[in-house]
């Protein structure tokens, strides 16, 4: 890895180093022309063509055997390793001014890295295409964006393609990230962070009935909901009532009692229970309560209503 062009040398100092990345095939080299770039570097020729140097290989062009794929025109790895014969990832070309290789672009599903971590300055040796993790990440623009965590409401494949987990949920690109725009009726919109975004169901005793629902609300009195779903709360059937909001059981719908009926489903108060046409009302002696009494045969009209 040294050479000495001068005959009659009397000092070891006359053996000149080849320079960074350059090597010789054997000892006793007499010319700088004997210095060649090692397998782990590639040659860079000066713009005027008068000189050349060896450049360290970027991470993304370094093969498994640590040789540099930029040494050959095919930009492919040699040897017998896993990447043998395969081209390196990305589109690489020589820079017009420096003749060094630069990473121009990366394929779908990869993020283009050209800086050291924590820096924004270009770094030749850091250049590489980093593959996003399928199905946990996505990337919209490989040449400008970084891999993003897949939101809870999507199924990602590591690229810009995705599948919504809830039908009719709407998503849109916002810079480098996907944003949840809206959810179908019956779902609440969760967007506390980019990764948490999803359309979530409402649990038992709660519902979402507005077009833009951010939080589930309790079932109103007169209704109930037994399980997590996108459904609205169910009305208690006719002739029952439920005074309690947030009910999660059909058992919360209370019967009106013998002979008492309601005008409709979804009654919220015992006051909605009235005596049917076939009964008559009996008020307690203290006047605090009343009940419905079946009509005597002698007071029952032809249409079965009670004359009392």
MIFISE-232386 format. One line per 8 residues: number of its first residue (from 1); for each residue x, y, z of C-alpha. Coordinates in steps of 0.25 Angstrom, whole numbers, plus 2048, in hexadecimal, padded with zeros to 3 digits. Example, Ala and Ser with C-alpha at 12.3 -4.5 7.8 and 13.67 -1.06 7.14 Angstrom:
BEGIN
1> 831/7EE/81F; 837/7FC/81D .
END
This chain:
BEGIN
1> 800/800/800; 80C/809/7FE; 815/80C/7F2; 823/813/7EF; 826/819/7E1; 834/81D/7E5; 840/813/7E3; 84B/814/7ED .
9> 842/817/7F9; 849/816/807; 83D/818/810; 830/811/813; 829/81F/812; 82B/81E/803; 820/814/802; 814/81C/800 .
17> 806/818/804; 7FB/816/7F9; 7F1/81E/800; 7E3/81B/807; 7DD/80F/801; 7E8/80B/7F7; 7F0/7FF/7F8; 7FB/7F7/7F0 .
25> 7FB/7E9/7EC; 809/7E6/7F2; 815/7EC/7F9; 820/7F4/7F1; 817/7FD/7E8; 81E/808/7E1; 813/810/7DB; 806/817/7E0 .
33> 7FF/810/7D5; 801/803/7DD; 7F8/809/7E7; 7E9/804/7E5; 7DD/806/7EC; 7D9/7FB/7F6; 7CD/7F2/7F4; 7C7/7FB/800 .
41> 7C8/808/7F8; 7C5/80D/7EA; 7CD/816/7E1; 7CA/825/7DF; 7D1/82C/7D3; 7D3/83B/7D4; 7CB/844/7CB; 7D8/847/7C3 .
49> 7DB/838/7C1; 7E9/83A/7C7; 7E8/833/7D4; 7DF/829/7DB; 7DD/825/7E9; 7D6/81A/7F1; 7C8/81D/7F8; 7C3/816/803 .
57> 7B6/80E/800; 7A8/813/804; 7A1/80A/80E; 796/807/803; 7A0/802/7F9; 7A8/7F9/802; 7A6/7EA/7FF; 7A5/7DF/80A .
65> 7B4/7DC/808; 7B7/7EB/80A; 7BB/7ED/7FC; 7B6/7FA/7F5; 7AC/7F8/7E9; 7AF/805/7E4; 7BC/7FF/7DE; 7B5/7F9/7D2 .
73> 7AC/7FF/7C8; 7A1/7F6/7CB; 7A1/7FB/7DA; 79E/7ED/7DE; 7A4/7E4/7E9; 7AE/7D9/7E6; 7B3/7CD/7EE; 7AA/7C2/7F3 .
81> 7A2/7C9/7FE; 793/7CB/7FF; 794/7D8/7F6; 79E/7D2/7EC; 79A/7D6/7DE; 78F/7DF/7E3; 78F/7EE/7E0; 78F/7F8/7EC .
89> 782/7FE/7F0; 77F/80C/7EA; 783/815/7DE; 792/819/7DF; 79A/822/7D6; 7A7/82A/7D6; 7A7/839/7DA; 7AB/842/7CF .
97> 7B4/84A/7D7; 7BA/840/7E1; 7B9/833/7D9; 7B5/82D/7E6; 7A8/824/7E6; 79C/82A/7EB; 78E/823/7EF; 784/829/7E6 .
105> 777/822/7EA; 772/815/7F1; 767/80C/7EC; 759/80B/7F3; 759/806/801; 767/80C/804; 76C/819/80B; 778/820/805 .
113> 782/823/80F; 78E/82D/80C; 791/833/81A; 797/82E/827; 78C/82C/832; 788/839/838; 78F/841/82D; 789/848/820 .
121> 796/849/819; 799/840/80D; 7A3/834/811; 7A8/82C/806; 7AB/81F/80E; 79D/81F/814; 796/81E/807; 78C/812/806 .
129> 77E/80E/804; 777/809/811; 76B/800/80F; 75F/803/817; 75A/7F8/820; 74E/7F1/819; 743/7F1/81F; 746/7FA/82A .
137> 74B/806/822; 748/80E/815; 74F/819/80D; 748/822/803; 754/828/7FC; 761/820/7FD; 76A/82B/7F9; 765/835/803 .
145> 75E/82E/80E; 762/825/819; 75B/818/81D; 74E/81B/825; 747/812/82F; 73B/80C/82A; 72E/812/830; 725/808/838 .
153> 71A/80B/82E; 722/806/822; 729/7F9/81D; 736/7FD/817; 73F/7F6/80D; 74C/7FE/80F; 749/807/803; 73F/812/800 .
161> 734/808/7FE; 72B/805/80A; 71D/7FE/80D; 713/805/817; 70F/7FC/822; 701/803/823; 6F9/804/816; 6F6/812/812 .
169> 700/818/81B; 707/823/813; 716/826/813; 71F/830/80C; 72E/833/80B; 733/83F/813; 741/841/80F; 748/835/813 .
177> 73D/82F/81C; 72F/829/81A; 724/830/821; 716/82B/825; 70C/834/81F; 6FF/82E/823; 6F8/822/828; 6EB/81B/825 .
185> 6DF/81E/82E; 6E0/815/83A; 6EF/817/83C; 6F7/821/844; 703/827/83E; 710/825/846; 71C/82E/842; 724/830/84F .
193> 730/82D/847; 734/829/839; 736/81A/83D; 729/81A/845; 720/81F/83A; 714/816/837; 705/815/837; 701/80E/844 .
201> 6F4/807/848; 6EB/80C/854; 6EA/802/860; 6DE/7FD/867; 6D4/808/86C; 6DA/813/862; 6D9/817/854; 6DD/821/849 .
209> 6D2/827/840; 6D8/834/83B; 6E0/835/82E; 6EC/83A/835; 6ED/832/842; 6F9/834/84B; 6F4/82C/857; 6E9/823/85A .
217> 6DD/827/862; 6D5/820/86C; 6C8/81A/867; 6BC/823/86B; 6B2/81F/875; 6A8/816/86E; 6B3/80E/866; 6BD/804/868 .
225> 6C9/7FD/861; 6CE/7F0/865; 6DC/7EF/85E; 6E7/7F6/856; 6E2/7FA/848; 6E0/805/83E; 6D1/804/841; 6C9/80F/847 .
233> 6C2/80C/855; 6B6/803/854; 6A8/809/859; 6A2/802/864; 695/7FB/85F; 687/801/860; 681/7FF/86E; 68E/800/875 .
241> 697/80B/87A; 6A5/80E/87E; 6A9/81A/886; 6B8/817/886; 6C2/81D/87C; 6CD/814/877; 6C6/807/879; 6CD/7FB/873 .
249> 6C2/7F0/876; 6B4/7ED/870; 6B0/7EA/87F; 6B1/7F9/882; 6A4/7FB/87A; 69A/7FA/885; 68C/7F5/882; 680/7FE/885 .
257> 678/7F4/88D; 66B/7ED/88B; 662/7F5/881; 66B/801/87F; 671/805/872; 679/810/86B; 676/817/85F; 683/814/858 .
265> 691/80D/859; 69C/814/861; 695/818/86D; 69E/81E/878; 694/820/884; 68A/818/88B; 681/824/889; 680/81F/87A .
273> 679/813/87E; 66A/815/87D; 65E/80C/87F; 659/806/872; 64B/807/86D; 647/7FA/873; 64A/7FE/881; 647/809/88A .
281> 650/811/894; 650/80F/8A3; 656/819/8AC; 65C/815/8B9; 655/81B/8C6; 661/824/8C9; 661/829/8BA; 670/826/8B9 .
289> 66E/81A/8AE; 665/814/8A5; 663/807/89E; 65B/801/892; 64F/7F8/895; 649/7EF/88C; 63B/7F2/887; 62F/7EB/88D .
297> 627/7E3/883; 61B/7EC/885; 623/7F8/882; 62A/7F3/875; 624/7F9/869; 622/7F2/85B; 62F/7F7/856; 636/7F1/863 .
305> 639/7FF/869; 636/802/877; 62A/80B/87A; 630/80E/888 .
END
